[in-house]
Amino acid sequence: MPMLLTREEVMSLLDMATCIDVVEKAFAELADGTAVLPLRIAIRPPDGLALYMPAYLEGLGALACKVVTVYKKNPARFGLPTTIGKVLLQNPETGEVTCIMDGGYLTAVRTGAASGVATRHLARKQEGQVAGVFGAGVQARMQLWAMAEARRLSSAIVYDVSGEAADAFIAEMSPKLDLEIRKAASPDEVLEADIVCTATSSPTPVFDGSRLRPGTHINGIGSHTPDARELDTEAAKRSRLVGDSREACLGEAGDIIIPIEEGAFGESHLYAELGEIITGRKPGRTGEEEITLFKSNGLAIQDAAAAKVVYDKALEAGVGTEVTL
Ligand SMILES: NC(=O)c1ccc[n+]([C@@H]2O[C@H](COP(=O)([O-])OP(=O)(O)OC[C@H]3O[C@@H](n4cnc5c(N)ncnc54)[C@H](O)[C@@H]3O)[C@@H](O)[C@H]2O)c1
């Protein structure tokens, strides 16, 4: 009988440290060739984007499909989140559906986790680094949590075009992470940070890439269409550029596609996929002064890995509702 897991149940079962570990394994499987990751199917109703994202991970025994929507006007118009999703998990041996779970929180945690893995492998290693976050929404919260898992942080800075959103972010995340977080008055202030994350709904660059300090690591997770970007040409050009998937970066990410179209660099500037760094096929950061950039588009392997670990934990804890469909 399939199990149903609500958002609250998923929240009680999924923690960032566990998610970073399984998402790291998923990226390694992608590099090792034991993952099946078909291109996601996109449908564009008038006000949004609906994505159908299947994946199989042989090593983790995870077979799943997520249905996720991104409706940017949702918060203002309906009081609903921008991103809404559900995940269907199957038994890879029988094909049986074992679980249907809410995917909103899971999406945010697995997106944070990918940045956590990238930060683990690409950011400078020293303790006491400062994290900088652009955007103070749902994803930004998980990005900061992941950065705090990957590196011991001394403090954080957040910038959002909505000052109220930044205040709410600080009120929630500072006690949760036991971390001093200050509100930046301008985008430039965030660039004082060592590890920077862009997690906004902006379709245009959120900071001036020429002002990035040497040694910075950036996780760019927001824009995911060819004509939108959070990072300008200079930021992408100055960075050692690592993507979640070459195909997704060159097919979907305006952060990379637009500079290529402008002639700022060629496709070979996309140095590696994250899995190639994790598995040691390519070296990561090569010096303390290098700027590294991880571009995340969001892959179904992240959802499959996170959903499998949630389901396993639910069975162990006796959480969830079994239903006959
Ligand atoms: N890479 C992935 O795997 C992945 C997964 C899920 C969502 N996303 C993307 O992440 C982004 C954020 O999603 P969310 O659910 O957190 O949205 P959200 O609406 O909860 O938050 C977005 C925040 O960005 C702020 N913002 C907009 N323009 C800005 C700017 N120029 N500078 C600073 N802040 C700005 C908004 O005021 C808002 O507070 C979206 O673009 C979404 O599509 C990516």
PDBQT file of the ligand as one rigid body, heavy atoms in Angstrom, charges set to zero:
ROOT
HETATM    1  N1  LIG A 401      17.964  25.613  -8.701  1.00  0.00    +0.000 N 
HETATM    2  C1  LIG A 401      16.957  24.970  -8.190  1.00  0.00    +0.000 C 
HETATM    3  O1  LIG A 401      17.009  23.749  -8.014  1.00  0.00    +0.000 OA
HETATM    4  C2  LIG A 401      15.726  25.711  -7.741  1.00  0.00    +0.000 A 
HETATM    5  C3  LIG A 401      14.737  25.039  -7.022  1.00  0.00    +0.000 A 
HETATM    6  C4  LIG A 401      13.612  25.752  -6.599  1.00  0.00    +0.000 A 
HETATM    7  C5  LIG A 401      13.481  27.098  -6.899  1.00  0.00    +0.000 A 
HETATM    8  N2  LIG A 401      14.457  27.720  -7.601  1.00  0.00    +0.000 N 
HETATM    9  C6  LIG A 401      14.373  29.151  -7.919  1.00  0.00    +0.000 C 
HETATM   10  O2  LIG A 401      14.780  29.892  -6.778  1.00  0.00    +0.000 OA
HETATM   11  C7  LIG A 401      14.252  31.210  -6.866  1.00  0.00    +0.000 C 
HETATM   12  C8  LIG A 401      13.714  31.634  -5.512  1.00  0.00    +0.000 C 
HETATM   13  O3  LIG A 401      12.608  30.811  -5.195  1.00  0.00    +0.000 OA
HETATM   14  P1  LIG A 401      11.784  31.026  -3.833  1.00  0.00    +0.000 P 
HETATM   15  O4  LIG A 401      10.817  29.880  -3.735  1.00  0.00    +0.000 OA
HETATM   16  O5  LIG A 401      12.726  31.250  -2.712  1.00  0.00    +0.000 OA
HETATM   17  O6  LIG A 401      11.011  32.372  -4.183  1.00  0.00    +0.000 OA
HETATM   18  P2  LIG A 401      10.410  33.449  -3.158  1.00  0.00    +0.000 P 
HETATM   19  O7  LIG A 401       9.398  34.202  -3.936  1.00  0.00    +0.000 OA
HETATM   20  O8  LIG A 401      10.016  32.781  -1.876  1.00  0.00    +0.000 OA
HETATM   21  O9  LIG A 401      11.663  34.413  -2.829  1.00  0.00    +0.000 OA
HETATM   22  C9  LIG A 401      12.314  35.175  -3.792  1.00  0.00    +0.000 C 
HETATM   23  C10 LIG A 401      12.834  36.437  -3.100  1.00  0.00    +0.000 C 
HETATM   24  O10 LIG A 401      13.702  37.134  -4.027  1.00  0.00    +0.000 OA
HETATM   25  C11 LIG A 401      13.535  38.522  -3.783  1.00  0.00    +0.000 C 
HETATM   26  N3  LIG A 401      14.106  39.288  -4.885  1.00  0.00    +0.000 N 
HETATM   27  C12 LIG A 401      13.603  39.505  -6.133  1.00  0.00    +0.000 A 
HETATM   28  N4  LIG A 401      14.463  40.237  -6.863  1.00  0.00    +0.000 NA
HETATM   29  C13 LIG A 401      15.535  40.486  -6.079  1.00  0.00    +0.000 A 
HETATM   30  C14 LIG A 401      16.762  41.182  -6.258  1.00  0.00    +0.000 A 
HETATM   31  N5  LIG A 401      17.062  41.779  -7.430  1.00  0.00    +0.000 N 
HETATM   32  N6  LIG A 401      17.659  41.238  -5.238  1.00  0.00    +0.000 NA
HETATM   33  C15 LIG A 401      17.356  40.657  -4.044  1.00  0.00    +0.000 A 
HETATM   34  N7  LIG A 401      16.208  39.970  -3.805  1.00  0.00    +0.000 NA
HETATM   35  C16 LIG A 401      15.313  39.895  -4.805  1.00  0.00    +0.000 A 
HETATM   36  C17 LIG A 401      12.030  38.673  -3.588  1.00  0.00    +0.000 C 
HETATM   37  O11 LIG A 401      11.711  39.897  -2.968  1.00  0.00    +0.000 OA
HETATM   38  C18 LIG A 401      11.722  37.436  -2.730  1.00  0.00    +0.000 C 
HETATM   39  O12 LIG A 401      11.796  37.732  -1.338  1.00  0.00    +0.000 OA
HETATM   40  C19 LIG A 401      13.204  31.185  -7.975  1.00  0.00    +0.000 C 
HETATM   41  O13 LIG A 401      13.758  31.780  -9.146  1.00  0.00    +0.000 OA
HETATM   42  C20 LIG A 401      12.989  29.703  -8.222  1.00  0.00    +0.000 C 
HETATM   43  O14 LIG A 401      12.603  29.421  -9.532  1.00  0.00    +0.000 OA
HETATM   44  C21 LIG A 401      15.586  27.055  -8.024  1.00  0.00    +0.000 A 
ENDROOT
TORSDOF 0
